[in-house]
């Protein structure tokens, strides 16, 4: 959460995942091609993906900061992944 306003950081980010792309990714994993997915479900999955990406970026930035680095690198993202996997099973 953002300390200043008490709102989650993800609510302040305007970037989103394209819903048509999310829908196609989901459909590619369906066992039965006749399965359908509602637009509400696609919207929810896109929002969850956004929250996870923002959280990962924030954690990687915090990791870089704790190492007194001015730039976030791949090594910082890799360092936070194990805990992210536990927090978002």
Secondary structure, DSSP 8 states (H G I E B T S, - for coil): --TTTSS-GGGG------HHHHHHHHHHT-SSTT----HHHHHHHHHHHHHHHHHHHHHHHHHHHHTT-SS--HHHHHHHHHHHHHH--
